[in-house]
Amino acid sequence: MKSLVPSERIENRIYFLRGQKVMFSTHLAELYEVEPRALVQAVKRELSRGSLRISCFS
């Protein structure tokens, strides 16, 4: 079982741009321990299926 990521490590990678909280794909991929390319492909695949909800920072 993987250990939990410390919250400050996540919080330090969330940026506030144009009134929105965002996280760069490279940082998100690092947290999930996957290649950024694989993360982007997975997001595109789920968006095309219409099954991805992106509201984790709301």
PDBQT receptor file of N, H, CA, C and O in Angstrom, charges set to zero:
ATOM      1  N   MET A   1       0.840  -1.179   0.000  1.00  0.00    +0.000 N 
ATOM      2  CA  MET A   1       0.000   0.000   0.000  1.00  0.00    +0.000 C 
ATOM      3  C   MET A   1       0.884   1.240   0.000  1.00  0.00    +0.000 C 
ATOM      4  O   MET A   1       1.859   1.314   0.747  1.00  0.00    +0.000 OA
ATOM      5  N   LYS A   2       0.541   2.212  -0.838  1.00  0.00    +0.000 N 
ATOM      6  H   LYS A   2      -0.251   2.152  -1.445  1.00  0.00    +0.000 HD
ATOM      7  CA  LYS A   2       1.325   3.434  -0.926  1.00  0.00    +0.000 C 
ATOM      8  C   LYS A   2       0.995   4.349   0.236  1.00  0.00    +0.000 C 
ATOM      9  O   LYS A   2      -0.135   4.383   0.722  1.00  0.00    +0.000 OA
ATOM     10  N   SER A   3       1.994   5.082   0.670  1.00  0.00    +0.000 N 
ATOM     11  H   SER A   3       2.913   5.054   0.275  1.00  0.00    +0.000 HD
ATOM     12  CA  SER A   3       1.760   6.013   1.768  1.00  0.00    +0.000 C 
ATOM     13  C   SER A   3       1.054   7.273   1.250  1.00  0.00    +0.000 C 
ATOM     14  O   SER A   3       1.119   7.593   0.063  1.00  0.00    +0.000 OA
ATOM     15  N   LEU A   4       0.395   7.962   2.144  1.00  0.00    +0.000 N 
ATOM     16  H   LEU A   4       0.342   7.702   3.108  1.00  0.00    +0.000 HD
ATOM     17  CA  LEU A   4      -0.312   9.183   1.781  1.00  0.00    +0.000 C 
ATOM     18  C   LEU A   4       0.675  10.319   1.533  1.00  0.00    +0.000 C 
ATOM     19  O   LEU A   4       1.734  10.388   2.157  1.00  0.00    +0.000 OA
ATOM     20  N   VAL A   5       0.314  11.196   0.623  1.00  0.00    +0.000 N 
ATOM     21  H   VAL A   5      -0.546  11.139   0.116  1.00  0.00    +0.000 HD
ATOM     22  CA  VAL A   5       1.137  12.356   0.316  1.00  0.00    +0.000 C 
ATOM     23  C   VAL A   5       0.818  13.441   1.342  1.00  0.00    +0.000 C 
ATOM     24  O   VAL A   5      -0.353  13.722   1.597  1.00  0.00    +0.000 OA
ATOM     25  N   PRO A   6       1.843  14.050   1.931  1.00  0.00    +0.000 N 
ATOM     26  CA  PRO A   6       1.579  15.125   2.893  1.00  0.00    +0.000 C 
ATOM     27  C   PRO A   6       0.787  16.268   2.245  1.00  0.00    +0.000 C 
ATOM     28  O   PRO A   6       1.056  16.647   1.105  1.00  0.00    +0.000 OA
ATOM     29  N   SER A   7      -0.172  16.803   2.965  1.00  0.00    +0.000 N 
ATOM     30  H   SER A   7      -0.391  16.495   3.891  1.00  0.00    +0.000 HD
ATOM     31  CA  SER A   7      -1.048  17.833   2.410  1.00  0.00    +0.000 C 
ATOM     32  C   SER A   7      -0.284  19.078   1.973  1.00  0.00    +0.000 C 
ATOM     33  O   SER A   7      -0.658  19.715   0.988  1.00  0.00    +0.000 OA
ATOM     34  N   GLU A   8       0.785  19.435   2.693  1.00  0.00    +0.000 N 
ATOM     35  H   GLU A   8       1.089  18.917   3.493  1.00  0.00    +0.000 HD
ATOM     36  CA  GLU A   8       1.530  20.629   2.290  1.00  0.00    +0.000 C 
ATOM     37  C   GLU A   8       2.237  20.431   0.945  1.00  0.00    +0.000 C 
ATOM     38  O   GLU A   8       2.462  21.395   0.213  1.00  0.00    +0.000 OA
ATOM     39  N   ARG A   9       2.580  19.201   0.627  1.00  0.00    +0.000 N 
ATOM     40  H   ARG A   9       2.397  18.418   1.222  1.00  0.00    +0.000 HD
ATOM     41  CA  ARG A   9       3.181  18.925  -0.684  1.00  0.00    +0.000 C 
ATOM     42  C   ARG A   9       2.170  19.176  -1.799  1.00  0.00    +0.000 C 
ATOM     43  O   ARG A   9       2.526  19.676  -2.865  1.00  0.00    +0.000 OA
ATOM     44  N   ILE A  10       0.924  18.832  -1.553  1.00  0.00    +0.000 N 
ATOM     45  H   ILE A  10       0.635  18.425  -0.687  1.00  0.00    +0.000 HD
ATOM     46  CA  ILE A  10      -0.140  19.083  -2.536  1.00  0.00    +0.000 C 
ATOM     47  C   ILE A  10      -0.454  20.569  -2.585  1.00  0.00    +0.000 C 
ATOM     48  O   ILE A  10      -0.543  21.155  -3.664  1.00  0.00    +0.000 OA
ATOM     49  N   GLU A  11      -0.619  21.170  -1.433  1.00  0.00    +0.000 N 
ATOM     50  H   GLU A  11      -0.546  20.694  -0.556  1.00  0.00    +0.000 HD
ATOM     51  CA  GLU A  11      -0.977  22.590  -1.366  1.00  0.00    +0.000 C 
ATOM     52  C   GLU A  11       0.069  23.478  -2.036  1.00  0.00    +0.000 C 
ATOM     53  O   GLU A  11      -0.282  24.502  -2.621  1.00  0.00    +0.000 OA
ATOM     54  N   ASN A  12       1.329  23.109  -1.961  1.00  0.00    +0.000 N 
ATOM     55  H   ASN A  12       1.614  22.277  -1.486  1.00  0.00    +0.000 HD
ATOM     56  CA  ASN A  12       2.389  23.899  -2.583  1.00  0.00    +0.000 C 
ATOM     57  C   ASN A  12       2.375  23.817  -4.102  1.00  0.00    +0.000 C 
ATOM     58  O   ASN A  12       3.055  24.595  -4.771  1.00  0.00    +0.000 OA
ATOM     59  N   ARG A  13       1.619  22.898  -4.642  1.00  0.00    +0.000 N 
ATOM     60  H   ARG A  13       1.067  22.267  -4.099  1.00  0.00    +0.000 HD
ATOM     61  CA  ARG A  13       1.557  22.740  -6.089  1.00  0.00    +0.000 C 
ATOM     62  C   ARG A  13       0.245  23.241  -6.688  1.00  0.00    +0.000 C 
ATOM     63  O   ARG A  13       0.015  23.081  -7.887  1.00  0.00    +0.000 OA
ATOM     64  N   ILE A  14      -0.597  23.832  -5.888  1.00  0.00    +0.000 N 
ATOM     65  H   ILE A  14      -0.410  23.962  -4.914  1.00  0.00    +0.000 HD
ATOM     66  CA  ILE A  14      -1.847  24.417  -6.375  1.00  0.00    +0.000 C 
ATOM     67  C   ILE A  14      -1.620  25.909  -6.543  1.00  0.00    +0.000 C 
ATOM     68  O   ILE A  14      -1.201  26.598  -5.613  1.00  0.00    +0.000 OA
ATOM     69  N   TYR A  15      -1.903  26.400  -7.749  1.00  0.00    +0.000 N 
ATOM     70  H   TYR A  15      -2.244  25.841  -8.505  1.00  0.00    +0.000 HD
ATOM     71  CA  TYR A  15      -1.699  27.810  -8.075  1.00  0.00    +0.000 C 
ATOM     72  C   TYR A  15      -3.047  28.475  -8.303  1.00  0.00    +0.000 C 
ATOM     73  O   TYR A  15      -4.015  27.827  -8.701  1.00  0.00    +0.000 OA
ATOM     74  N   PHE A  16      -3.097  29.772  -8.048  1.00  0.00    +0.000 N 
ATOM     75  H   PHE A  16      -2.310  30.299  -7.725  1.00  0.00    +0.000 HD
ATOM     76  CA  PHE A  16      -4.316  30.557  -8.240  1.00  0.00    +0.000 C 
ATOM     77  C   PHE A  16      -4.109  31.423  -9.476  1.00  0.00    +0.000 C 
ATOM     78  O   PHE A  16      -3.356  32.397  -9.430  1.00  0.00    +0.000 OA
ATOM     79  N   LEU A  17      -4.772  31.077 -10.585  1.00  0.00    +0.000 N 
ATOM     80  H   LEU A  17      -5.383  30.287 -10.622  1.00  0.00    +0.000 HD
ATOM     81  CA  LEU A  17      -4.639  31.797 -11.849  1.00  0.00    +0.000 C 
ATOM     82  C   LEU A  17      -5.997  32.239 -12.349  1.00  0.00    +0.000 C 
ATOM     83  O   LEU A  17      -6.910  31.427 -12.500  1.00  0.00    +0.000 OA
ATOM     84  N   ARG A  18      -6.124  33.520 -12.602  1.00  0.00    +0.000 N 
ATOM     85  H   ARG A  18      -5.382  34.179 -12.479  1.00  0.00    +0.000 HD
ATOM     86  CA  ARG A  18      -7.373  34.096 -13.138  1.00  0.00    +0.000 C 
ATOM     87  C   ARG A  18      -8.596  33.665 -12.350  1.00  0.00    +0.000 C 
ATOM     88  O   ARG A  18      -9.640  33.355 -12.922  1.00  0.00    +0.000 OA
ATOM     89  N   GLY A  19      -8.460  33.649 -11.050  1.00  0.00    +0.000 N 
ATOM     90  H   GLY A  19      -7.611  33.901 -10.585  1.00  0.00    +0.000 HD
ATOM     91  CA  GLY A  19      -9.595  33.338 -10.190  1.00  0.00    +0.000 C 
ATOM     92  C   GLY A  19      -9.893  31.856 -10.031  1.00  0.00    +0.000 C 
ATOM     93  O   GLY A  19     -10.903  31.492  -9.429  1.00  0.00    +0.000 OA
ATOM     94  N   GLN A  20      -9.028  30.992 -10.563  1.00  0.00    +0.000 N 
ATOM     95  H   GLN A  20      -8.208  31.287 -11.052  1.00  0.00    +0.000 HD
ATOM     96  CA  GLN A  20      -9.243  29.549 -10.481  1.00  0.00    +0.000 C 
ATOM     97  C   GLN A  20      -8.044  28.880  -9.821  1.00  0.00    +0.000 C 
ATOM     98  O   GLN A  20      -6.908  29.310 -10.017  1.00  0.00    +0.000 OA
ATOM     99  N   LYS A  21      -8.288  27.849  -9.055  1.00  0.00    +0.000 N 
ATOM    100  H   LYS A  21      -9.212  27.500  -8.896  1.00  0.00    +0.000 HD
ATOM    101  CA  LYS A  21      -7.207  27.036  -8.511  1.00  0.00    +0.000 C 
ATOM    102  C   LYS A  21      -6.836  26.002  -9.561  1.00  0.00    +0.000 C 
ATOM    103  O   LYS A  21      -7.700  25.284 -10.063  1.00  0.00    +0.000 OA
ATOM    104  N   VAL A  22      -5.543  25.923  -9.896  1.00  0.00    +0.000 N 
ATOM    105  H   VAL A  22      -4.840  26.506  -9.488  1.00  0.00    +0.000 HD
ATOM    106  CA  VAL A  22      -5.084  24.997 -10.927  1.00  0.00    +0.000 C 
ATOM    107  C   VAL A  22      -3.862  24.229 -10.435  1.00  0.00    +0.000 C 
ATOM    108  O   VAL A  22      -3.156  24.664  -9.526  1.00  0.00    +0.000 OA
ATOM    109  N   MET A  23      -3.634  23.088 -11.052  1.00  0.00    +0.000 N 
ATOM    110  H   MET A  23      -4.208  22.734 -11.790  1.00  0.00    +0.000 HD
ATOM    111  CA  MET A  23      -2.436  22.297 -10.785  1.00  0.00    +0.000 C 
ATOM    112  C   MET A  23      -1.890  21.856 -12.136  1.00  0.00    +0.000 C 
ATOM    113  O   MET A  23      -2.639  21.366 -12.982  1.00  0.00    +0.000 OA
ATOM    114  N   PHE A  24      -0.599  22.027 -12.339  1.00  0.00    +0.000 N 
ATOM    115  H   PHE A  24       0.009  22.424 -11.652  1.00  0.00    +0.000 HD
ATOM    116  CA  PHE A  24       0.020  21.644 -13.595  1.00  0.00    +0.000 C 
ATOM    117  C   PHE A  24       0.036  20.124 -13.731  1.00  0.00    +0.000 C 
ATOM    118  O   PHE A  24       0.169  19.397 -12.747  1.00  0.00    +0.000 OA
ATOM    119  N   SER A  25      -0.101  19.666 -14.967  1.00  0.00    +0.000 N 
ATOM    120  H   SER A  25      -0.209  20.257 -15.766  1.00  0.00    +0.000 HD
ATOM    121  CA  SER A  25      -0.166  18.226 -15.203  1.00  0.00    +0.000 C 
ATOM    122  C   SER A  25       1.104  17.510 -14.751  1.00  0.00    +0.000 C 
ATOM    123  O   SER A  25       1.039  16.363 -14.309  1.00  0.00    +0.000 OA
ATOM    124  N   THR A  26       2.256  18.167 -14.855  1.00  0.00    +0.000 N 
ATOM    125  H   THR A  26       2.309  19.099 -15.214  1.00  0.00    +0.000 HD
ATOM    126  CA  THR A  26       3.496  17.522 -14.415  1.00  0.00    +0.000 C 
ATOM    127  C   THR A  26       3.493  17.280 -12.909  1.00  0.00    +0.000 C 
ATOM    128  O   THR A  26       3.971  16.247 -12.440  1.00  0.00    +0.000 OA
ATOM    129  N   HIS A  27       2.951  18.238 -12.152  1.00  0.00    +0.000 N 
ATOM    130  H   HIS A  27       2.563  19.077 -12.533  1.00  0.00    +0.000 HD
ATOM    131  CA  HIS A  27       2.879  18.073 -10.702  1.00  0.00    +0.000 C 
ATOM    132  C   HIS A  27       1.851  17.007 -10.325  1.00  0.00    +0.000 C 
ATOM    133  O   HIS A  27       2.086  16.200  -9.426  1.00  0.00    +0.000 OA
ATOM    134  N   LEU A  28       0.722  17.009 -11.014  1.00  0.00    +0.000 N 
ATOM    135  H   LEU A  28       0.532  17.664 -11.744  1.00  0.00    +0.000 HD
ATOM    136  CA  LEU A  28      -0.312  16.019 -10.731  1.00  0.00    +0.000 C 
ATOM    137  C   LEU A  28       0.182  14.606 -11.069  1.00  0.00    +0.000 C 
ATOM    138  O   LEU A  28      -0.078  13.658 -10.329  1.00  0.00    +0.000 OA
ATOM    139  N   ALA A  29       0.887  14.480 -12.179  1.00  0.00    +0.000 N 
ATOM    140  H   ALA A  29       1.098  15.250 -12.780  1.00  0.00    +0.000 HD
ATOM    141  CA  ALA A  29       1.444  13.179 -12.560  1.00  0.00    +0.000 C 
ATOM    142  C   ALA A  29       2.463  12.709 -11.523  1.00  0.00    +0.000 C 
ATOM    143  O   ALA A  29       2.534  11.519 -11.216  1.00  0.00    +0.000 OA
ATOM    144  N   GLU A  30       3.239  13.628 -10.993  1.00  0.00    +0.000 N 
ATOM    145  H   GLU A  30       3.182  14.594 -11.243  1.00  0.00    +0.000 HD
ATOM    146  CA  GLU A  30       4.217  13.283  -9.959  1.00  0.00    +0.000 C 
ATOM    147  C   GLU A  30       3.524  12.739  -8.708  1.00  0.00    +0.000 C 
ATOM    148  O   GLU A  30       3.996  11.778  -8.100  1.00  0.00    +0.000 OA
ATOM    149  N   LEU A  31       2.413  13.354  -8.331  1.00  0.00    +0.000 N 
ATOM    150  H   LEU A  31       2.030  14.134  -8.825  1.00  0.00    +0.000 HD
ATOM    151  CA  LEU A  31       1.676  12.893  -7.154  1.00  0.00    +0.000 C 
ATOM    152  C   LEU A  31       1.079  11.500  -7.365  1.00  0.00    +0.000 C 
ATOM    153  O   LEU A  31       1.018  10.695  -6.436  1.00  0.00    +0.000 OA
ATOM    154  N   TYR A  32       0.636  11.224  -8.601  1.00  0.00    +0.000 N 
ATOM    155  H   TYR A  32       0.685  11.878  -9.356  1.00  0.00    +0.000 HD
ATOM    156  CA  TYR A  32       0.058   9.918  -8.922  1.00  0.00    +0.000 C 
ATOM    157  C   TYR A  32       1.117   8.896  -9.320  1.00  0.00    +0.000 C 
ATOM    158  O   TYR A  32       0.809   7.729  -9.560  1.00  0.00    +0.000 OA
ATOM    159  N   GLU A  33       2.376   9.349  -9.389  1.00  0.00    +0.000 N 
ATOM    160  H   GLU A  33       2.627  10.297  -9.194  1.00  0.00    +0.000 HD
ATOM    161  CA  GLU A  33       3.503   8.496  -9.757  1.00  0.00    +0.000 C 
ATOM    162  C   GLU A  33       3.314   7.848 -11.129  1.00  0.00    +0.000 C 
ATOM    163  O   GLU A  33       3.506   6.644 -11.301  1.00  0.00    +0.000 OA
ATOM    164  N   VAL A  34       2.931   8.681 -12.099  1.00  0.00    +0.000 N 
ATOM    165  H   VAL A  34       2.774   9.659 -11.959  1.00  0.00    +0.000 HD
ATOM    166  CA  VAL A  34       2.809   8.260 -13.498  1.00  0.00    +0.000 C 
ATOM    167  C   VAL A  34       3.527   9.286 -14.368  1.00  0.00    +0.000 C 
ATOM    168  O   VAL A  34       3.848  10.385 -13.915  1.00  0.00    +0.000 OA
ATOM    169  N   GLU A  35       3.772   8.919 -15.610  1.00  0.00    +0.000 N 
ATOM    170  H   GLU A  35       3.511   8.027 -15.978  1.00  0.00    +0.000 HD
ATOM    171  CA  GLU A  35       4.370   9.856 -16.559  1.00  0.00    +0.000 C 
ATOM    172  C   GLU A  35       3.327  10.914 -16.933  1.00  0.00    +0.000 C 
ATOM    173  O   GLU A  35       2.149  10.588 -17.084  1.00  0.00    +0.000 OA
ATOM    174  N   PRO A  36       3.745  12.181 -17.086  1.00  0.00    +0.000 N 
ATOM    175  CA  PRO A  36       2.792  13.227 -17.481  1.00  0.00    +0.000 C 
ATOM    176  C   PRO A  36       2.040  12.890 -18.768  1.00  0.00    +0.000 C 
ATOM    177  O   PRO A  36       0.852  13.187 -18.896  1.00  0.00    +0.000 OA
ATOM    178  N   ARG A  37       2.736  12.269 -19.718  1.00  0.00    +0.000 N 
ATOM    179  H   ARG A  37       3.700  12.027 -19.614  1.00  0.00    +0.000 HD
ATOM    180  CA  ARG A  37       2.103  11.884 -20.984  1.00  0.00    +0.000 C 
ATOM    181  C   ARG A  37       0.941  10.925 -20.743  1.00  0.00    +0.000 C 
ATOM    182  O   ARG A  37      -0.114  11.062 -21.362  1.00  0.00    +0.000 OA
ATOM    183  N   ALA A  38       1.126   9.959 -19.851  1.00  0.00    +0.000 N 
ATOM    184  H   ALA A  38       1.983   9.847 -19.348  1.00  0.00    +0.000 HD
ATOM    185  CA  ALA A  38       0.078   8.979 -19.557  1.00  0.00    +0.000 C 
ATOM    186  C   ALA A  38      -1.113   9.643 -18.881  1.00  0.00    +0.000 C 
ATOM    187  O   ALA A  38      -2.261   9.291 -19.152  1.00  0.00    +0.000 OA
ATOM    188  N   LEU A  39      -0.843  10.600 -18.006  1.00  0.00    +0.000 N 
ATOM    189  H   LEU A  39       0.090  10.886 -17.786  1.00  0.00    +0.000 HD
ATOM    190  CA  LEU A  39      -1.928  11.322 -17.332  1.00  0.00    +0.000 C 
ATOM    191  C   LEU A  39      -2.755  12.115 -18.339  1.00  0.00    +0.000 C 
ATOM    192  O   LEU A  39      -3.985  12.080 -18.298  1.00  0.00    +0.000 OA
ATOM    193  N   VAL A  40      -2.089  12.823 -19.235  1.00  0.00    +0.000 N 
ATOM    194  H   VAL A  40      -1.090  12.851 -19.269  1.00  0.00    +0.000 HD
ATOM    195  CA  VAL A  40      -2.785  13.623 -20.250  1.00  0.00    +0.000 C 
ATOM    196  C   VAL A  40      -3.628  12.723 -21.151  1.00  0.00    +0.000 C 
ATOM    197  O   VAL A  40      -4.765  13.063 -21.478  1.00  0.00    +0.000 OA
ATOM    198  N   GLN A  41      -3.083  11.591 -21.549  1.00  0.00    +0.000 N 
ATOM    199  H   GLN A  41      -2.159  11.315 -21.283  1.00  0.00    +0.000 HD
ATOM    200  CA  GLN A  41      -3.835  10.648 -22.385  1.00  0.00    +0.000 C 
ATOM    201  C   GLN A  41      -5.082  10.146 -21.667  1.00  0.00    +0.000 C 
ATOM    202  O   GLN A  41      -6.152  10.050 -22.268  1.00  0.00    +0.000 OA
ATOM    203  N   ALA A  42      -4.944   9.827 -20.384  1.00  0.00    +0.000 N 
ATOM    204  H   ALA A  42      -4.075   9.906 -19.896  1.00  0.00    +0.000 HD
ATOM    205  CA  ALA A  42      -6.085   9.335 -19.612  1.00  0.00    +0.000 C 
ATOM    206  C   ALA A  42      -7.168  10.396 -19.487  1.00  0.00    +0.000 C 
ATOM    207  O   ALA A  42      -8.356  10.092 -19.599  1.00  0.00    +0.000 OA
ATOM    208  N   VAL A  43      -6.762  11.640 -19.256  1.00  0.00    +0.000 N 
ATOM    209  H   VAL A  43      -5.797  11.886 -19.165  1.00  0.00    +0.000 HD
ATOM    210  CA  VAL A  43      -7.737  12.732 -19.141  1.00  0.00    +0.000 C 
ATOM    211  C   VAL A  43      -8.463  12.931 -20.460  1.00  0.00    +0.000 C 
ATOM    212  O   VAL A  43      -9.686  13.070 -20.478  1.00  0.00    +0.000 OA
ATOM    213  N   LYS A  44      -7.722  12.946 -21.568  1.00  0.00    +0.000 N 
ATOM    214  H   LYS A  44      -6.729  12.833 -21.553  1.00  0.00    +0.000 HD
ATOM    215  CA  LYS A  44      -8.351  13.100 -22.887  1.00  0.00    +0.000 C 
ATOM    216  C   LYS A  44      -9.340  11.963 -23.161  1.00  0.00    +0.000 C 
ATOM    217  O   LYS A  44     -10.434  12.193 -23.677  1.00  0.00    +0.000 OA
ATOM    218  N   ARG A  45      -8.946  10.738 -22.812  1.00  0.00    +0.000 N 
ATOM    219  H   ARG A  45      -8.058  10.551 -22.392  1.00  0.00    +0.000 HD
ATOM    220  CA  ARG A  45      -9.818   9.580 -23.025  1.00  0.00    +0.000 C 
ATOM    221  C   ARG A  45     -11.111   9.717 -22.220  1.00  0.00    +0.000 C 
ATOM    222  O   ARG A  45     -12.200   9.468 -22.735  1.00  0.00    +0.000 OA
ATOM    223  N   GLU A  46     -10.980  10.115 -20.955  1.00  0.00    +0.000 N 
ATOM    224  H   GLU A  46     -10.095  10.318 -20.537  1.00  0.00    +0.000 HD
ATOM    225  CA  GLU A  46     -12.172  10.253 -20.111  1.00  0.00    +0.000 C 
ATOM    226  C   GLU A  46     -13.041  11.425 -20.546  1.00  0.00    +0.000 C 
ATOM    227  O   GLU A  46     -14.266  11.343 -20.464  1.00  0.00    +0.000 OA
ATOM    228  N   LEU A  47     -12.430  12.517 -21.008  1.00  0.00    +0.000 N 
ATOM    229  H   LEU A  47     -11.434  12.584 -21.075  1.00  0.00    +0.000 HD
ATOM    230  CA  LEU A  47     -13.215  13.644 -21.516  1.00  0.00    +0.000 C 
ATOM    231  C   LEU A  47     -14.017  13.240 -22.745  1.00  0.00    +0.000 C 
ATOM    232  O   LEU A  47     -15.170  13.644 -22.893  1.00  0.00    +0.000 OA
ATOM    233  N   SER A  48     -13.412  12.442 -23.632  1.00  0.00    +0.000 N 
ATOM    234  H   SER A  48     -12.475  12.114 -23.511  1.00  0.00    +0.000 HD
ATOM    235  CA  SER A  48     -14.128  12.016 -24.839  1.00  0.00    +0.000 C 
ATOM    236  C   SER A  48     -15.294  11.090 -24.495  1.00  0.00    +0.000 C 
ATOM    237  O   SER A  48     -16.290  11.048 -25.218  1.00  0.00    +0.000 OA
ATOM    238  N   ARG A  49     -15.172  10.357 -23.403  1.00  0.00    +0.000 N 
ATOM    239  H   ARG A  49     -14.363  10.391 -22.816  1.00  0.00    +0.000 HD
ATOM    240  CA  ARG A  49     -16.263   9.491 -22.939  1.00  0.00    +0.000 C 
ATOM    241  C   ARG A  49     -17.341  10.277 -22.198  1.00  0.00    +0.000 C 
ATOM    242  O   ARG A  49     -18.461   9.800 -22.018  1.00  0.00    +0.000 OA
ATOM    243  N   GLY A  50     -16.991  11.471 -21.777  1.00  0.00    +0.000 N 
ATOM    244  H   GLY A  50     -16.081  11.859 -21.923  1.00  0.00    +0.000 HD
ATOM    245  CA  GLY A  50     -17.937  12.293 -21.027  1.00  0.00    +0.000 C 
ATOM    246  C   GLY A  50     -18.082  11.867 -19.585  1.00  0.00    +0.000 C 
ATOM    247  O   GLY A  50     -19.056  12.222 -18.922  1.00  0.00    +0.000 OA
ATOM    248  N   SER A  51     -17.113  11.103 -19.090  1.00  0.00    +0.000 N 
ATOM    249  H   SER A  51     -16.321  10.814 -19.628  1.00  0.00    +0.000 HD
ATOM    250  CA  SER A  51     -17.248  10.575 -17.730  1.00  0.00    +0.000 C 
ATOM    251  C   SER A  51     -16.294  11.221 -16.737  1.00  0.00    +0.000 C 
ATOM    252  O   SER A  51     -16.107  10.708 -15.634  1.00  0.00    +0.000 OA
ATOM    253  N   LEU A  52     -15.689  12.340 -17.119  1.00  0.00    +0.000 N 
ATOM    254  H   LEU A  52     -15.840  12.756 -18.015  1.00  0.00    +0.000 HD
ATOM    255  CA  LEU A  52     -14.723  12.979 -16.232  1.00  0.00    +0.000 C 
ATOM    256  C   LEU A  52     -15.312  14.257 -15.654  1.00  0.00    +0.000 C 
ATOM    257  O   LEU A  52     -15.756  15.142 -16.386  1.00  0.00    +0.000 OA
ATOM    258  N   ARG A  53     -15.308  14.335 -14.340  1.00  0.00    +0.000 N 
ATOM    259  H   ARG A  53     -14.948  13.616 -13.745  1.00  0.00    +0.000 HD
ATOM    260  CA  ARG A  53     -15.743  15.555 -13.655  1.00  0.00    +0.000 C 
ATOM    261  C   ARG A  53     -14.518  16.169 -13.014  1.00  0.00    +0.000 C 
ATOM    262  O   ARG A  53     -13.857  15.536 -12.190  1.00  0.00    +0.000 OA
ATOM    263  N   ILE A  54     -14.215  17.385 -13.382  1.00  0.00    +0.000 N 
ATOM    264  H   ILE A  54     -14.752  17.900 -14.051  1.00  0.00    +0.000 HD
ATOM    265  CA  ILE A  54     -13.060  18.062 -12.826  1.00  0.00    +0.000 C 
ATOM    266  C   ILE A  54     -13.567  19.168 -11.905  1.00  0.00    +0.000 C 
ATOM    267  O   ILE A  54     -13.826  20.289 -12.343  1.00  0.00    +0.000 OA
ATOM    268  N   SER A  55     -13.700  18.837 -10.643  1.00  0.00    +0.000 N 
ATOM    269  H   SER A  55     -13.490  17.927 -10.288  1.00  0.00    +0.000 HD
ATOM    270  CA  SER A  55     -14.166  19.818  -9.680  1.00  0.00    +0.000 C 
ATOM    271  C   SER A  55     -13.512  19.593  -8.316  1.00  0.00    +0.000 C 
ATOM    272  O   SER A  55     -14.088  19.914  -7.277  1.00  0.00    +0.000 OA
ATOM    273  N   CYS A  56     -12.317  19.043  -8.338  1.00  0.00    +0.000 N 
ATOM    274  H   CYS A  56     -11.849  18.782  -9.182  1.00  0.00    +0.000 HD
ATOM    275  CA  CYS A  56     -11.695  18.657  -7.079  1.00  0.00    +0.000 C 
ATOM    276  C   CYS A  56     -11.250  19.852  -6.226  1.00  0.00    +0.000 C 
ATOM    277  O   CYS A  56     -11.021  19.689  -5.028  1.00  0.00    +0.000 OA
ATOM    278  N   PHE A  57     -11.122  21.051  -6.815  1.00  0.00    +0.000 N 
ATOM    279  H   PHE A  57     -11.308  21.183  -7.789  1.00  0.00    +0.000 HD
ATOM    280  CA  PHE A  57     -10.676  22.206  -6.044  1.00  0.00    +0.000 C 
ATOM    281  C   PHE A  57     -11.829  23.121  -5.650  1.00  0.00    +0.000 C 
ATOM    282  O   PHE A  57     -11.607  24.153  -5.016  1.00  0.00    +0.000 OA
ATOM    283  N   SER A  58     -13.023  22.770  -6.005  1.00  0.00    +0.000 N 
ATOM    284  H   SER A  58     -13.203  21.932  -6.520  1.00  0.00    +0.000 HD
ATOM    285  CA  SER A  58     -14.173  23.642  -5.726  1.00  0.00    +0.000 C 
ATOM    286  C   SER A  58     -14.517  23.686  -4.264  1.00  0.00    +0.000 C 
ATOM    287  O   SER A  58     -15.459  24.375  -3.872  1.00  0.00    +0.000 OA
TER     288      SER A  58
